[in-house]
Amino acid sequence: MLRPLQGMFDPADYPSLLAGLRAPDDAAVWKLGDDRALVVTTDFFTPVVDTPYEFGAIAAANSLSDIYAMGGQPFLALNVAALPPDLPVEISADILRGGAEKCREAGVVVAGGHTVQDKEPKFGLVALGFVHPEKMLAKGGARPGDALVLTKPLGFGVTSTALKRGQADPADIDEMVSWMSRLNRDAAGIASDLSLRGATDVTGFGLLGHGLEMAEASGVNLLIRARDVPFVSGARKYAGLGAFPSGSLDNRQFFGPRVAFELAPSEQEQMLLFDAQTSGGLLLAVPAGQVPAFLAQAGEIDQPAWVIGEVRQGAGIQVV
């Protein structure tokens, strides 16, 4: 689908574009000066929960996450919404309110946007932020010897699919919504304080898909210890019911050949690592000597963080 665009924009013609045309990254970054660059992204999707307010909040947190994944601080957003004409006005208003209040929590102003009519609701943001060019995070910033730190658990895709099937427990839904609504702001702030360089956020391609993007952009191998990867409470239960979204199956088919499973975990355990996430956490490459400082700062502000592996020389991903 994108093949006709290949070669249309030569990166050499846009020296101020620091990210966007070369290796895939989470947002485009345009250098404005020696000490400031503009970070630009957009994202929107169909409902992953049943409550309109929470859908709006999750969609906003997910959109802003791409700014944080680049090391930026968001400041401005525009709504992008597709709403059925017969959808009750109060439901549409709750979606927009959820997004707006999440933006306000992030220190972001929503200055308008655009809506169209569609059969199924869709909502998200165009988000803008600023980052210092020398403090920019990128998928290509991981180096051998770095530790891999994850800042949210996995299992949102399989749990949200169980919700759609009527199989999810209310407590599991509440836990999932709490995580998906959480901003990645604090984790990104620690990364900036420690001048980290390698990061991505874990969303639709799952941990292994986005991890492979980081590995390939950085020219390294990622070793992931499956036993150290955190999951929300109901993830394994719903995996046993086969409640994986189609995106997780696509991830397994596309990324699977580049992942080596050393201990041959079960099909369900493998699928959980390919599970498509919505508004997931950051996957950070933290130099080994800075891991204690990262975990200490995270503990001081109640920012969850799990060390799940390490960066090595080589290519691809190895799961042990």
Sequence and secondary structure as in RCSB ss.txt:
>XXXX:A:sequence
MLRPLQGMFDPADYPSLLAGLRAPDDAAVWKLGDDRALVVTTDFFTPVVDTPYEFGAIAAANSLSDIYAMGGQPF
LALNVAALPPDLPVEISADILRGGAEKCREAGVVVAGGHTVQDKEPKFGLVALGFVHPEKMLAKGGARPGDALVL
TKPLGFGVTSTALKRGQADPADIDEMVSWMSRLNRDAAGIASDLSLRGATDVTGFGLLGHGLEMAEASGVNLLIR
ARDVPFVSGARKYAGLGAFPSGSLDNRQFFGPRVAFELAPSEQEQMLLFDAQTSGGLLLAVPAGQVPAFLAQAGE
IDQPAWVIGEVRQGAGIQVV
>XXXX:A:secstr
  GGGTTTS GGG TTEEESSSS  SSEEEEEETTEEEEEEEEEE  SSS HHHHHHHHHHHHHHHHHHTT EEE
EEEEEEEE TTS HHHHHHHHHHHHHHHHHTT EEEEEEEEE SS EEEEEEEEEE GGG  BGGG  TTEEEEE
SS B HHHHHHHHHTT   HHHHHHHHHHHTS SHHHHHHHHHTT  EEEE  TTHHHHHHHHHHHHHT EEEE 
GGG  B TTHHHHHHTT   HHHHHHHHHHGGGEEETT   HHHHHHHH   SS  EEEEEEGGGHHHHHHHHHH
TT   EEEEEEESSSSEEE 
